[in-house]
């Protein structure tokens, strides 16, 4: 099936009318979902499986209360661990340990994936000439951007829901499970927005990815510095 065949021959409304600039979003989302189905599926699996695997391994890593207390003390006094993973608020439960151990990693992956996905379907498509071809006949000016953001949101929401359900299935509290899943979804959303802004500021996909990657790195660095710095009383 060709790219153009996914966008049906419907009369194109003028951009000055309501919704005209986003005409064709639904059809373009179908195209993006079909093209990225394996790419997104693999990354969604990574985002879901890391927290679930960590919850499942908790009892074998820290079988006794003494082991858990020792782990908390070790983390509190180690600036390197604080910089990498953040402060350990509660390592006495599987959920608390999972939040400390893997949430920073999954958030970083979610940020990169969300940013790259939007750049790929906006600036990279425009750079290749395919997007200009579609815009010339059947798409509104903002359809590619809206579709890319909605597609990223849909995949981020799916990963978040599966994470929450998986943690609930392993006996974790509902509040913590939902918050863990929501962290993944919201991170994808925020950095999809970063990718959208970067794509508007640059003329090449490489530059857009560079800006987006710099923002991800800066966010991680600020978080690491804040977590490893001594508390100010």
N, C-alpha and C positions, 0 to 999 in steps of 0.2 A: 504494500500500500504506500503510495507516495505521500510526501508532505502536504501537497496541495489538495489531495483527495480527502484529507481529514478536515479540511475547512470547506464546508459545502457552499455551493453557489447561491448565497443568499444576498438580497439587496443590502448594500452597505449604507448604514445611516450616516448622515453628516456628523462630523466631529463636534459641531456646535450644539447638537441635540443631546439629551440626557443619555449617558452611557455610550455615545458614539465613539469616544476615544478608546474605549475598552471593548469594542465590538470584536467578537471572535474568541474571547477568553476561554469559553467552554471547550471549543474545538482544539484550541492550542494546548490546553491542559491535557486533553486526551493524547495528543502527540507527545508531550513531554513525559507523561506517565508511561507511555509505551516505550519510548526511547531509553528511559532511565530505570526501567523496572528492575533490572538486575543490580545496577549500581546502587540504587537506594535500598534495595532489599538486603544487600550485603552489609551496608553500613547500619541499617536499622537493626539487623541481627547482632552486630557488634555492640551497639548501644544497649540492647536489651540483655544480652547474655552475660556481659561483664558483671553487672550488679547481681544478677541471679546466681551466677557461679560463685561469687564472693559470699553471698548469704549462705549458700549450701556448704561452703568450706569452713565456715566460722567455727563450728564445734570441734572440728579436727585441729584447727590452728590453736584455739584457746579452750581446751577442754575443762579447765577448772577456774574458779573465781580468782585464785591467786595468779594464774597466768594472765587473766584479763586485767587485773589491777597492775601487774608488772608492766604490761604493754602500755597502759595509760601513762604510767610514770616515765617510761622510756621516751615516749613521744613528747611529753611536756618539756623534757630537758634536752631535746635534740633540735637545734635550729634548722639543720638540713632537712629533717623529716617534716618540720613545720612548713618550710618553704615549698617542698614538693607536694605534700598532701593537705596541708592546712592543720589547724588545731583539732585535737581529738576531744570532742565534747563528751562522748560516751562510748567507750569501747566494751562496755559490759553486755551489750546486746548485739545480735547480728545486724540489725538495721543501723545502729550507730556506727559499728565498724565499717559497714559497707559504704555509708555516706562519707566517712573519712577516707577510706582507702581508694575508692574508684570514682567517686562523683566528680572530682576534679578532672580525671582522665576522660570520662564520658562527656563532660561539658566541653572540653577542648575539642574532642572529635566532633561533637554536635556543631560547635561553632564553625569549624573548618568546612564540614560538609554543607551546612546551610549557606555559607558564603560562596563556596565554589559552585553550588547548584544554580544560584541566581545569576552569577557572572556568566556561567556557561550558556544559559538560555536568554541572556540579554546582550551584553557586549560581544561575547564570542560569536553568537549567531549573526549579529549585525556586521561584525568584522568579516565573516565568511560570505556575506551577500545574500544568504538565504532569507533573513528577516526582511531585508529591503524588498525582496521579490514578493513576499507575502503581503507586506504593507501596501505595495503598489496596487493591489486589487481587492483584498478581502479582510484585512485586519485594521483595527483601530491603532492609533499611535502608541497607546499605552498597554495594548493587549499582552504583549510579550512580558512586560514587567509584572503586570497583575497576575498573569498565569504562573510565572515563575515563583512569585511570593506565595500564592495559594497552594501550589504544588509542594513547596518546601514546608508550609504549615501543615498540610495534610500528612506528609510523611513524619514530621516531627510529632504531631499528635498521635499517630499510630504507634510510634516508638514509645512515647510516654505512657499511653494506655496499656500497652503490652508489658512494660516494665512494672507499672503499678499492679496489674493483675498477677504477674508472676511473683511479685513479692508477697502479695496477699495470699497466693496459693502456697507459699512456704511458711505461712503463719505469722507474718509481720503485721504490726498494727496498721490500721487503715490510714491514719493521718500521715504517718511516715512514708507509707507506700505511695500514696497519692502525691505527696510533696516530691519524692524522688522522681517519679514519672514526670511531674510538672516541670522539674528543673531541666530535664532533657528537652521537652517541648519548647519551653520559653527560651532556652539558649539557641535552639535552631531558629526560632522566630527573630530574635534580636540580631543574630549575625547574618541571617538572610537579608535583613534590613541594611546591615553594613555592606553586604555585597551589592545591594541595589544602589546605594549611594556611591560606592566606589565605581560602579559601572557608568553612572552618570557623570562622574568627574573626569573620566579618562577616555582616550580614543582607542585603546587597545585592551584586549582581555588580559594580556600579561601584566600591564600596569594596574588594572583593576584587581587582579589576584594579589599583586604585590601590596597594594594598599590594604586590602582585606586581611592578608596574612600579617601585616604589620600591626593592625588593630588587634587581631587575636593575640599576637605575641605580647603587645603592650598590656592588654588586659590580664594575661597570665602573669606577667612580671609585676604589675601593681599588686595583684592578689598575693603573690609569693613574698614580696617585700613586706606587705602589711601583716601577713600571717607569721612571718619569722621575726618581726621586730618586737622588742620588749614592750609590754603594756605600759602605758603612761597612766600613772595613778593621779 
